[in-house]
Amino acid sequence: MVTGTLTFAASKDYEADSTIDVTVASQKLEAQASFFRHEDAWKEFGKQLIHFPSKTSECLVFDVSCNGMYHASLRLEAYCYDWQGHTALRVITDNNAANPHRVRLEFSIPAEAGSLNQLGYMLVNWQPDTSPEITWQAQTS
């Protein structure tokens, strides 16, 4: 069963900064943020995800922020939520705007470890210049 999706869309504008737009959706919520394009950081997170989890106490964290108008941030945490090794991806987004315009959203997407490993392979092998968009679907049985 698909429990959520992550879509990464790269854009390259020669007159402005290149960006990656990230859309994260669960069955009930959706968050979207844009960040400066740092493929190496995404690939490094992907390498860590490929071998996740090595133990049930492991938690992988990827944190990115943009120094734009509101300093938006996105935090992804791959974690085990029980002793049997069931896994999920926690998503935390924050536009860091001043009240009353602040928006902070936190939710988890259950995903089998193999599904998170697949996300890792997708990020490691992603070539934004030739294939600007990838979509990962979180799977559970």
BAMITI-447876 format. One record per atom (N, C-alpha, C, O, CB): residue in three letters; x, y, z. Coordinates in steps of 0.05 Angstrom, whole numbers, padded with zeros to 5 digits, always signed. Atoms other than C-alpha are relative to their C-alpha. Last residue first. Glycine has a CB too. Layout:
alaXYZ;...
This chain:
ser+00015+00024+00008;ser+00050-00087+00063;ser-00026-00001+00015;ser-00041-00020+00010;ser+00017-00025+00005;thr+00003+00017-00022;thr+00079-00016+00066;thr-00016-00025-00009;thr-00030-00023-00029;thr-00015+00014+00025;gln+00015+00025+00002;gln+00106+00026+00010;gln-00001-00014+00027;gln+00018-00014+00042;gln+00012-00018-00021;ala-00005+00016-00024;ala+00128+00099+00008;ala-00018-00024-00001;ala-00042-00022-00006;ala-00005+00017+00026;gln+00025+00008-00014;gln+00124+00125-00063;gln+00007-00018+00023;gln+00019-00040+00019;gln-00019-00014-00020;trp-00002+00024-00016;trp+00185+00162-00090;trp-00027-00005+00013;trp-00039+00014+00023;trp+00023+00002+00021;thr+00021+00003-00020;thr+00179+00213-00146;thr+00004-00027+00013;thr+00006-00048+00000;thr-00029+00002-00012;ile+00003+00028-00009;ile+00236+00239-00188;ile-00022+00000+00021;ile-00026+00019+00036;ile+00027-00011+00011;glu+00020+00006-00021;glu+00239+00303-00229;glu+00001-00030+00006;glu+00002-00047-00012;glu-00028+00008-00009;pro+00004-00020-00021;pro+00294+00338-00268;pro-00019-00008+00022;pro-00019+00005+00043;pro-00009+00025-00013;ser+00026+00010-00009;ser+00319+00278-00308;ser-00008+00017+00024;ser-00004+00010+00047;ser+00001-00031+00009;thr+00012+00016+00022;thr+00378+00301-00350;thr-00028-00011+00008;thr-00044-00016-00010;thr+00018-00023-00007;asp-00003-00014+00026;asp+00403+00359-00307;asp-00013-00015-00023;asp-00022-00003-00042;asp+00029+00005-00006;pro+00020-00021+00004;pro+00375+00330-00242;pro+00002+00014-00027;pro-00019+00024-00037;pro+00003+00021+00021;gln-00014-00018+00017;gln+00415+00265-00247;gln-00019+00023-00008;gln-00032+00022-00028;gln+00012-00014-00026;trp+00015-00022+00013;trp+00388+00223-00190;trp+00019+00019-00015;trp+00039+00028-00004;trp-00016+00016+00021;asn-00002+00001+00029;asn+00428+00160-00177;asn-00013+00022-00015;asn-00013+00023-00039;asn-00012-00026-00009;val-00027+00004+00008;val+00442+00172-00103;val+00003+00001-00030;val+00023+00012-00041;val+00011-00027+00011;leu-00015-00025-00005;leu+00373+00201-00091;leu+00029-00002-00009;leu+00040+00016-00020;leu-00001+00007+00030;met+00010-00021+00018;met+00337+00142-00124;met+00016+00026+00003;met+00023+00039-00016;met-00030+00005+00005;tyr-00010+00005+00027;tyr+00380+00091-00089;tyr-00008+00022-00019;tyr+00007+00030-00037;tyr-00009-00028-00010;gly-00029-00005+00000;gly+00364+00123-00021;gly+00012-00005-00028;gly+00028+00012-00037;gly+00013-00019+00020;leu-00003-00030+00001;leu+00290+00125-00037;leu+00030+00007+00000;leu+00038+00025-00015;leu-00014+00013+00025;gln+00006-00008+00028;gln+00295+00050-00052;gln+00002+00030-00003;gln+00013+00040-00023;gln-00027-00010-00009;asn-00025+00007+00014;asn+00327+00038+00017;asn-00003+00009-00030;asn+00016+00020-00042;asn+00006-00030+00001;leu-00019-00022-00007;leu+00267+00075+00047;leu+00027-00005-00014;leu+00040+00014-00022;leu+00003+00002+00030;ser+00010-00024+00014;ser+00221+00026+00010;ser+00018+00024+00005;ser+00024+00039-00013;ser-00029+00006+00009;gly-00008+00003+00028;gly+00263-00033+00034;gly-00010+00023-00017;gly+00004+00031-00037;gly-00012-00026-00011;ala-00028-00006+00002;ala+00255-00008+00106;ala+00010-00002-00030;ala+00025+00015-00039;ala+00017-00020+00017;glu-00017+00023-00006;glu+00180-00009+00098;glu+00029+00008-00004;glu+00035+00026-00020;glu-00008-00024-00019;ala-00012+00011+00024;ala+00147+00059+00100;ala+00018-00024+00008;ala+00032-00022+00027;ala+00017+00022-00015;pro-00010+00028-00003;pro+00102+00094+00149;pro+00011-00010-00026;pro-00001-00005-00047;pro-00023-00018+00011;ile+00009+00017+00021;ile+00098+00169+00133;ile+00011-00028+00006;ile+00035-00032+00003;ile+00009+00010-00029;ser-00016+00023+00008;ser+00105+00214+00193;ser-00014-00016-00022;ser-00038-00017-00023;ser+00006-00018+00024;phe+00015+00025+00003;phe+00078+00284+00206;phe+00020-00022-00008;phe+00042-00017-00017;phe-00022+00003-00021;glu-00015+00024-00007;glu+00102+00353+00226;glu-00018-00024-00003;glu-00040-00024+00008;glu+00012+00002+00028;leu+00015+00025+00004;leu+00079+00420+00198;leu+00018-00023+00006;leu+00041-00024-00003;leu-00011-00001-00030;arg-00017+00023-00007;arg+00100+00490+00216;arg-00017-00025-00002;arg-00039-00025+00008;arg+00013+00004+00029;val+00011+00026+00006;val+00070+00552+00183;val+00020-00021+00007;val+00042-00022-00004;val-00010-00002-00030;arg-00016+00023-00004;arg+00084+00622+00209;arg-00016-00026-00006;arg-00039-00028+00002;arg+00011-00001+00028;his-00005+00013+00026;his+00045+00679+00178;his+00016-00026+00003;his+00023-00038-00018;his+00014+00019-00018;pro+00018+00023+00003;pro+00013+00704+00243;pro+00004-00016-00026;pro-00013-00031-00034;pro-00028+00009+00002;asn+00029+00004-00003;asn+00068+00704+00268;asn-00015+00025-00010;asn-00004+00047-00007;asn-00007-00005+00030;ala+00010-00012-00025;ala+00137+00716+00239;ala-00030-00006+00001;ala-00044-00007-00019;ala+00006+00030+00001;ala+00010-00028+00002;ala+00159+00668+00185;ala-00009+00010+00027;ala-00014-00006+00045;ala-00024+00001-00021;asn-00014-00018-00018;asn+00201+00606+00199;asn-00008+00029-00003;asn+00007+00047+00004;asn+00029-00002-00004;asn-00008-00022+00016;asn+00172+00570+00138;asn+00014+00022+00016;asn+00025+00041+00005;asn-00025+00012-00013;asp+00005-00025-00014;asp+00174+00506+00177;asp+00008+00023-00018;asp+00031+00023-00028;asp+00016+00001+00027;thr-00004-00024+00016;thr+00172+00435+00152;thr-00007+00024+00016;thr-00024+00024+00033;thr-00017-00001-00027;ile+00005-00025-00015;ile+00181+00371+00192;ile+00006+00023-00019;ile+00029+00026-00028;ile+00017+00001+00026;val-00004-00024+00016;val+00175+00303+00158;val-00007+00024+00018;val-00028+00025+00030;val-00018+00000-00026;arg+00012-00024-00012;arg+00184+00238+00195;arg+00007+00024-00017;arg+00030+00027-00026;arg+00009+00003+00030;leu-00014-00024+00007;leu+00198+00177+00151;leu-00015+00024+00013;leu-00038+00029+00005;leu+00003+00004-00031;ala+00016-00022+00010;ala+00176+00110+00179;ala+00019+00023-00007;ala+00042+00024+00001;ala-00021+00009+00021;thr-00012-00025+00005;thr+00204+00042+00197;thr-00020+00021-00010;thr-00041+00014-00020;thr+00023-00003-00019;his+00017-00015+00018;his+00183-00023+00228;his+00010+00029-00002;his+00018+00041+00018;his-00030-00001+00010;gly-00013-00013+00022;gly+00244-00055+00260;gly-00018+00013-00020;gly-00009+00019-00043;gly+00017-00020-00014;gln-00001+00018+00023;gln+00211-00106+00305;gln+00013+00013-00025;gln+00016-00001-00045;gln-00028-00009-00007;trp-00022+00018-00003;trp+00230-00065+00367;trp+00002-00020-00023;trp+00022-00033-00027;trp-00003-00016+00026;asp+00004+00022-00019;asp+00184-00009+00346;asp+00023-00019+00000;asp+00041-00017-00017;asp-00027-00015-00007;tyr+00019-00007-00021;tyr+00184+00059+00312;tyr-00008-00023+00019;tyr-00025-00019+00036;tyr-00024+00012-00012;cys+00015+00024-00008;cys+00247+00053+00271;cys-00019+00008+00022;cys-00011+00022+00041;cys+00019-00023+00008;tyr-00002+00012-00027;tyr+00270+00119+00242;tyr-00016-00026+00002;tyr-00034-00031-00014;tyr-00009+00020+00021;ala+00007+00028+00003;ala+00283+00159+00178;ala+00005-00013+00027;ala+00026-00011+00038;ala+00017-00014-00023;glu-00012+00019-00019;glu+00282+00233+00195;glu-00010-00028-00006;glu-00034-00033-00004;glu-00007+00008+00029;leu+00010+00027+00005;leu+00270+00287+00143;leu+00015-00018+00019;leu+00039-00017+00022;leu+00006-00009-00030;arg-00015+00021-00015;arg+00276+00360+00163;arg-00013-00026-00006;arg-00037-00030-00003;arg+00001+00006+00031;leu+00012+00027+00003;leu+00255+00417+00117;leu+00019-00019+00015;leu+00043-00019+00011;leu-00003-00008-00030;ser-00016+00023-00007;ser+00268+00491+00130;ser-00016-00026-00005;ser-00040-00026-00004;ser+00010+00001+00029;ala+00015+00026-00002;ala+00244+00557+00104;ala+00019-00023+00006;ala+00043-00022-00001;ala-00015-00005-00026;his-00018+00021-00010;his+00288+00618+00119;his-00014-00027+00004;his-00013-00039+00025;his+00013+00009+00026;tyr+00009+00010-00026;tyr+00231+00668+00112;tyr+00018-00022+00010;tyr+00011-00034+00031;tyr-00029-00010-00003;met+00015-00020-00015;met+00257+00712+00056;met-00008-00009+00028;met-00005+00005+00047;met-00025+00009-00015;gly+00017-00018+00015;gly+00308+00663+00031;gly-00014+00019+00019;gly-00005+00024+00041;gly-00020-00015-00016;asn-00003-00027-00011;asn+00365+00632+00070;asn-00015+00021-00016;asn-00006+00042-00022;asn+00030+00008+00001;cys-00005-00020+00021;cys+00340+00563+00054;cys+00002+00027+00013;cys-00014+00034+00030;cys-00022-00001-00022;ser+00014-00026-00003;ser+00343+00506+00103;ser+00009+00018-00023;ser+00030+00015-00035;ser+00005+00013+00027;val-00008-00020+00020;val+00361+00433+00098;val-00016+00025+00006;val-00040+00024+00013;val-00004-00011-00029;asp+00011-00026-00007;asp+00361+00378+00151;asp+00010+00021-00020;asp+00035+00023-00024;asp+00008+00008+00029;phe-00008-00019+00022;phe+00371+00305+00136;phe-00014+00026+00006;phe-00039+00027+00008;phe-00007-00012-00029;val+00012-00027+00001;val+00368+00259+00197;val+00012+00015-00024;val+00037+00015-00028;val+00006+00015+00026;leu-00014-00016+00019;leu+00378+00184+00201;leu-00014+00027-00003;leu-00038+00028-00005;leu+00002-00015-00028;cys+00017-00022+00011;cys+00353+00150+00264;cys+00018+00016-00018;cys+00038+00027-00010;cys-00012+00018+00023;glu-00011-00019+00019;glu+00381+00083+00288;glu-00020+00021-00009;glu-00044+00014-00013;glu+00011-00015-00024;ser-00003-00026-00013;ser+00353+00051+00351;ser+00011+00021-00019;ser+00014+00044-00012;ser+00018-00002+00024;thr+00027-00013-00004;thr+00326-00009+00313;thr+00002+00027+00014;thr-00018+00042+00014;thr-00017-00019+00016;lys+00010+00008-00027;lys+00395-00027+00286;lys-00026+00015+00005;lys-00030+00036-00007;lys+00021+00005+00022;ser-00019+00020-00009;ser+00428-00025+00217;ser-00007-00010+00028;ser+00002-00031+00036;ser+00028+00011-00001;pro-00013-00005-00025;pro+00367+00010+00188;pro+00021-00022+00006;pro+00017-00045-00002;pro-00020+00002+00023;phe+00016-00005-00024;phe+00381+00037+00136;phe-00021-00023+00003;phe-00031-00032-00017;phe-00015+00027-00002;his-00006+00021-00019;his+00435+00014+00087;his-00016+00003+00026;his-00009-00009+00047;his+00030+00002+00007;ile-00003+00026+00013;ile+00410+00051+00026;ile+00005-00022+00020;ile-00004-00044+00016;ile+00024+00002-00020;leu+00026+00014+00001;leu+00385+00109+00069;leu+00003-00028-00012;leu-00012-00046-00005;leu-00020+00016-00016;gln+00007+00009-00027;gln+00456+00132+00086;gln-00025-00017+00000;gln-00027-00037+00014;gln-00003+00023+00019;lys-00019+00021-00007;lys+00476+00135+00013;lys-00006-00011+00028;lys-00004-00035+00032;lys+00029+00011-00001;gly+00007+00024+00015;gly+00412+00175-00002;gly+00019-00024+00007;gly+00009-00046+00011;gly+00000+00005-00030;phe+00022+00011-00015;phe+00429+00226+00052;phe-00009-00026-00013;phe-00016-00046+00001;phe-00024+00020+00001;glu-00011+00011-00025;glu+00496+00235+00018;glu-00022-00012+00017;glu-00018-00033+00029;glu+00015+00023+00015;lys-00013+00025+00007;lys+00462+00243-00050;lys+00012-00013+00025;lys+00010-00037+00029;lys+00022+00004-00021;trp+00021+00019+00004;trp+00416+00297-00022;trp+00011-00028-00006;trp+00001-00048+00004;trp-00019+00009-00023;ala+00013+00005-00026;ala+00475+00335+00006;ala-00022-00021-00003;ala-00024-00038+00014;ala-00011+00026+00012;asp-00018+00017-00016;asp+00514+00328-00059;asp-00012-00007+00027;asp-00009-00029+00037;asp+00027+00014+00004;glu+00003+00029+00006;glu+00455+00353-00100;glu+00017-00017+00018;glu+00009-00039+00025;glu+00006-00005-00028;his-00024+00012-00011;his+00456+00422-00067;his-00002-00030-00003;his-00008-00045+00017;his+00004+00008+00031;arg-00007+00026+00011;arg+00405+00462-00107;arg+00027-00009+00011;arg+00048+00001+00002;arg+00000+00000-00030;phe-00022-00001+00018;phe+00379+00520-00066;phe+00009-00028-00006;phe+00008-00046+00010;phe+00023+00018+00011;phe-00026-00004-00011;phe+00314+00502-00033;phe+00021+00004-00022;phe+00017-00005-00044;phe+00008-00023+00019;ser-00021-00003+00020;ser+00240+00502-00047;ser+00026+00008+00013;ser+00027+00023+00033;ser-00008+00022-00021;ala-00020-00020-00006;ala+00186+00476+00000;ala+00020+00001-00023;ala+00024-00019-00037;ala+00014-00006+00027;gln-00016-00007+00023;gln+00121+00438-00004;gln+00020+00021+00008;gln+00013+00040+00022;gln-00017+00009-00024;ala-00018-00023-00006;ala+00081+00402+00049;ala+00017+00004-00025;ala+00024-00015-00039;ala+00017-00005+00025;glu-00020-00005+00020;glu+00020+00356+00040;glu+00017+00025+00008;glu+00006+00044+00017;glu-00013+00004-00028;leu-00014-00026-00001;leu-00026+00324+00090;leu+00020+00002-00023;leu+00030-00018-00033;leu+00014+00003+00027;lys+00018-00022-00009;lys-00079+00269+00092;lys+00013+00027-00001;lys-00001+00047-00001;lys-00009-00005+00028;gln+00027+00004+00010;gln-00051+00207+00057;gln-00018+00023+00007;gln-00040+00026-00005;gln-00012-00026+00012;ser+00010+00024-00013;ser+00019+00233+00066;ser-00028-00004-00011;ser-00036+00010-00030;ser+00000+00002+00032;ala+00028+00004-00005;ala+00051+00282+00018;ala-00005-00026+00015;ala+00006-00047+00008;ala-00016+00000-00026;val+00003+00023-00016;val+00120+00312+00012;val-00030-00003+00006;val-00042+00016+00016;val+00017+00001+00026;thr+00028+00003-00008;thr+00135+00361-00044;thr-00002-00027+00015;thr+00005-00048+00004;thr-00020+00001-00024;val+00007+00026-00013;val+00207+00383-00052;val-00029+00001+00008;val-00038+00019+00022;val+00019-00005+00024;asp+00026-00002-00013;asp+00227+00438-00101;asp-00007-00028+00010;asp-00006-00048-00004;asp-00023+00010-00020;ile+00013+00026-00002;ile+00301+00437-00117;ile-00026+00005+00015;ile-00026+00014+00038;ile+00017-00022+00013;thr+00014+00009-00024;thr+00331+00503-00139;thr-00010-00029-00003;thr-00011-00040-00025;thr-00024+00018+00005;ser+00012+00025+00006;ser+00381+00535-00187;ser-00013-00011+00026;ser-00001-00007+00048;ser+00020-00021-00012;asp-00011+00024-00012;asp+00396+00607-00170;asp-00016-00025-00008;asp-00041-00024-00011;asp+00000+00002+00031;ala+00004+00001-00029;ala+00377+00661-00218;ala+00012-00026+00011;ala+00024-00041-00004;ala-00031+00001+00007;glu+00000-00028-00010;glu+00395+00683-00288;glu-00005+00001+00030;glu+00000+00022+00042;glu-00022+00016-00014;tyr-00026-00011+00002;tyr+00416+00613-00311;tyr+00002+00029+00010;tyr+00023+00040+00014;tyr+00009-00001-00029;asp+00005-00026+00012;asp+00353+00582-00284;asp+00027+00014-00001;asp+00039+00020+00020;asp-00021+00017+00015;lys-00025-00014+00004;lys+00360+00509-00268;lys-00006+00025-00016;lys-00013+00024-00040;lys+00021-00018-00015;ser+00002-00020+00021;ser+00301+00473-00239;ser+00027+00014-00001;ser+00040+00018+00019;ser-00024+00020+00005;ala-00023-00019+00003;ala+00301+00409-00200;ala-00006+00019-00022;ala-00017+00012-00043;ala+00026-00015-00005;ala+00000-00012+00026;ala+00237+00373-00179;ala+00022+00021-00001;ala+00021+00041+00014;ala-00028+00013-00007;phe-00022-00019+00002;phe+00238+00324-00121;phe+00000+00011-00028;phe+00002-00005-00047;phe+00028-00013+00008;thr-00007-00007+00027;thr+00173+00288-00105;thr+00022+00022+00001;thr+00019+00042+00015;thr-00025+00011-00016;leu-00018-00023+00001;leu+00162+00251-00041;leu+00006+00005-00029;leu+00013-00014-00044;leu+00027-00006+00017;thr-00018-00004+00022;thr+00102+00206-00033;thr+00019+00023+00006;thr+00012+00042+00021;thr-00016+00005-00026;gly-00008-00028+00005;gly+00058+00176+00020;gly+00019+00001-00023;gly+00028-00019-00033;gly+00013+00011+00026;thr+00008-00016-00023;thr+00026+00112+00047;thr+00008+00030-00002;thr+00000+00046+00014;thr+00012-00012+00025;val-00014-00025+00000;val+00025+00070-00016;val-00010+00017+00023;val-00034+00022+00025;val-00004+00015-00028;met+00017-00023+00000;met+00000+00000+00000;met+00018+00025+00000;met+00038+00026+00014;met-00019+00000+00024;
